[in-house]
Amino acid sequence: MRNIEELVKNNKKYKNAVVQQQFESKKNTVAYVTLNNKPRVLKWFVPGLKRQMNAEYNVLKNGSSKLNIPIIHEKDDENNVLIMNYIIGENLCEIINNEDTSNNEKERLMVLLAQWFIDFHNHFKTKEEFLIRGDSSLRNFIFTDRIWGVDFEESRIGKPVEDIAGMCASILSTEPMFTDEKFQLCIKFIEYYLNLAPGRIVNVENEISYALLEKIQWRPVDEEKLRKYSKLIKKKGLKKV
């Protein structure tokens, strides 16, 4: 991952940018800056990910007026940068995995998260297909007085169950991993989504099993545990593990 200072120091467009914080990112460079004294997020895409930059831009451009997602201010094609507003809040992953967060609060957040996905899927639904957010990870959500989704470079045409299963895999596989509480949170999340969209997602436990296996490429140290629970969930489901 490149350092955001490379962009700021070597490009006149960003000469007035003051870097406040660079975020962790597997592929691209993402940072909170003040640009012309305004809080902004710069997402600097590597040259080979132009398609992903356009995918994220289209989601933000077409969804920010209705959904809890960042407002896009500019797409800088010359430098492969998206400029968007900065959302002040707490990362959802940290809240869910904090032992000081009550179970009732965690369940409430699962309901809000399911509502976020319902809103997203409904907003981008056409007669023939759904746009899904992709990369459904707890770390891609921020909580203020509501839940906000960020990072849409993996958005694509797909099935809503892929998003729901991906989120469950994220909930289960972040520390503390595969606890009884985590399984109950996944059940709550799925049930609320289905209450709002009956029949929209099917075979979700098989999809969760697959999503856990996909994580092995990023987390080889957890391969044994991920394979174990992938197999258990596929065989017994969430309620019987």
Secondary structure as the mmCIF struct_conf table of DSSP 4:
data_model
#
loop_
_struct_conf.conf_type_id
_struct_conf.id
_struct_conf.beg_label_comp_id
_struct_conf.beg_label_asym_id
_struct_conf.beg_label_seq_id
_struct_conf.end_label_comp_id
_struct_conf.end_label_asym_id
_struct_conf.end_label_seq_id
HELX_RH_AL_P HELX_RH_AL_P1 ILE A 4 ASN A 10
HELX_RH_3T_P HELX_RH_3T_P1 LYS A 12 TYR A 14
TURN_TY1_P TURN_TY1_P1 LYS A 15 ASN A 16
STRN STRN1 ALA A 17 PHE A 23
HELX_LH_PP_P HELX_LH_PP_P1 GLU A 24 GLU A 24
BEND BEND1 LYS A 26 ASN A 28
STRN STRN2 THR A 29 LEU A 35
TURN_TY1_P TURN_TY1_P2 ASN A 36 ASN A 37
STRN STRN3 LYS A 38 TRP A 44
HELX_RH_3T_P HELX_RH_3T_P2 PRO A 47 LEU A 49
HELX_RH_AL_P HELX_RH_AL_P2 LYS A 50 GLY A 63
TURN_TY1_P TURN_TY1_P3 SER A 64 LYS A 66
BEND BEND2 LEU A 67 ILE A 69
HELX_LH_PP_P HELX_LH_PP_P2 PRO A 70 ILE A 71
STRN STRN4 ILE A 72 ASP A 76
TURN_TY1_P TURN_TY1_P4 ASP A 77 ASN A 80
STRN STRN5 VAL A 81 ASN A 85
HELX_LH_PP_P HELX_LH_PP_P3 TYR A 86 ILE A 88
BEND BEND3 GLY A 89 GLY A 89
STRN STRN6 GLU A 90 ASN A 91
HELX_RH_AL_P HELX_RH_AL_P3 LEU A 92 ILE A 96
TURN_TY1_P TURN_TY1_P5 ASN A 97 ASN A 97
TURN_TY1_P TURN_TY1_P6 GLU A 99 ASP A 100
BEND BEND4 THR A 101 THR A 101
HELX_RH_AL_P HELX_RH_AL_P4 ASN A 103 HIS A 123
TURN_TY1_P TURN_TY1_P7 PHE A 124 PHE A 124
BEND BEND5 LYS A 127 GLU A 128
STRN STRN7 PHE A 130 ILE A 132
BEND BEND6 ASP A 135 ASP A 135
HELX_RH_3T_P HELX_RH_3T_P3 LEU A 138 ASN A 140
STRN STRN8 PHE A 141 PHE A 143
BEND BEND7 THR A 144 ARG A 146
STRN STRN9 ILE A 147 GLY A 149
TURN_TY1_P TURN_TY1_P8 GLU A 153 GLU A 154
STRN STRN10 ARG A 156 GLY A 158
HELX_RH_AL_P HELX_RH_AL_P5 PRO A 160 SER A 173
BEND BEND8 THR A 174 PRO A 176
TURN_TY1_P TURN_TY1_P9 MET A 177 PHE A 178
HELX_RH_AL_P HELX_RH_AL_P6 ASP A 180 LEU A 196
BEND BEND9 ALA A 197 ALA A 197
TURN_TY1_P TURN_TY1_P10 PRO A 198 GLY A 199
BEND BEND10 ARG A 200 ARG A 200
BEND BEND11 ASN A 203 ASN A 203
HELX_RH_AL_P HELX_RH_AL_P7 VAL A 204 GLU A 214
HELX_RH_3T_P HELX_RH_3T_P4 LYS A 215 GLN A 217
TURN_TY1_P TURN_TY1_P11 TRP A 218 TRP A 218
HELX_RH_3T_P HELX_RH_3T_P5 PRO A 220 ASP A 222
HELX_RH_AL_P HELX_RH_AL_P8 GLU A 223 LYS A 236
BEND BEND12 LEU A 238 LEU A 238
TURN_TY1_P TURN_TY1_P12 LYS A 239 LYS A 240
#
